[in-house]
């Protein structure tokens, strides 16, 4: 990444110290999925994790994806995050056909435009909270000094300034997930994908995490959330329900 | 991603797996230490032999009576002329390239003094031998210079002979008997020790003419000829052969050079060193395979981490670089440790055997460091490629 784009994002820092992206929600479709299929080969039989999913997600949307286990929620999220490729159908991100992107371009898209929050946090045990938050910037080639400042800001925004130099095993589950959220937003992505972000947390911690996701969305970041929990889904503006690889209900 | 960041990240990952890191570092270290120590021993052995030969005098031609060759039946010819003192004088005076020359006639005789007797090697020679053979006189002086045909009854004793016959008393000026002949001791050699299986302390030197009479010889045993420099060896050898062929009317002497012997030993020891290097390389290769195993295990264990790094925007090349950096750090650490261990063990060896000039040759040190780094990169590449190619989804869910 060139330094100029970094400066650009820094100059549009939002109220919580995060870069604001596109502050006009709902006008442009950020994500357009058309007739999306994902088929796995399991032994001799084919398993259709997704069959024929059509979905538009507007910029600034706050979308919950719900449904039973094995309904294709996580597969959908992985495809949205460019971690997985659809077997058929098209996926456009900001008008670009993701299917046509090279491996490197998809990686750059993940690096700059997409933040991930996982159910099991996925923090590196050997790094401090600060080090974990710095990771995406390390691979993006951000200078050491700037990484420090931005990671500290991101940790402050999730209320963990005093835990910056603790390693994950010295943090509670809720704190770990907040570190993961700081890591997800530190590059100022337009899209944040959260896969069961509260699935491993007690109620109090789950609320803290949801408050942070709400705040992100208020700042203009698009949030897509996969969950089992109706209460968590209720926080989102829109909900889609999936069953057996299809979207069966939208609200 | 700058190199320093990459190395810092790699070191962080290695610190997370201390035992594994230690084992692979130790593997490389053993390999490098083996290369350093074995080449040092091989090189030391070579230097030792070369030194031993040099101590006999360098740039030396040795003239031996008799022609070394295979001939057919020669019933009325082919006799070998004696190598006489006149021949010696001709060689010493008529060839400009000859700096110094000394005749040598030998035999074994019993030496007696102070009621004790001892069988010794008797060398008949002239004053020039001291310079040609780098003999050091401990007390008194060497044989008097002058006409080689003069004879004389001076004797110079080797240190051991002097001690055996006279004990702590100085033998200078004392009379000894060698066979039936009486000699006056003019000098005692400084200790020289055994060299190439010959005890230089257990001999005596007397004037050449006297020894030829004593042993009833008409021919010299050798003529030793020193020429100014190594470059003069070949022309001087030719001149000596021509001169003696002219005097004897046939080519009936053999001239050998020290350096031919030295270079033979040199090449023998070079081969030996190479063989040691080959053996050590095997252990280095084993260490490399060890690194590969460690890295493969690391890739398998760290699938989640690799998936995460990719999800966070690490490119395939960056993941490749991270794992190659880890392997390189492992092998460089191993290389450094191995150098230290190899060097210390050589130091310890030299402490025990101070006369053995064991030191690892520079090329071996440089090569082993280069190889150890190379081992890291080459053997780290396979696991690193595997890591880089992991599908992030598969890696993250750990399937």
Interface residues (C-beta under 8 A of the other chain):
Chain A: X78 X81 X83 X84 X103 X104 X107 X108 X110 X111 X112 X116 X118 X122 X124 X125 X126 X127 X131 X135 X136 X138 X139 X140 X141 X144 X183 X187
Chain B: X1 X2 X5 X9 X12 X13 X15 X16 X304 X305 X308 X309 X310 X311 X312 X313 X314 X315 X316 X318 X391 X392 X393 X396
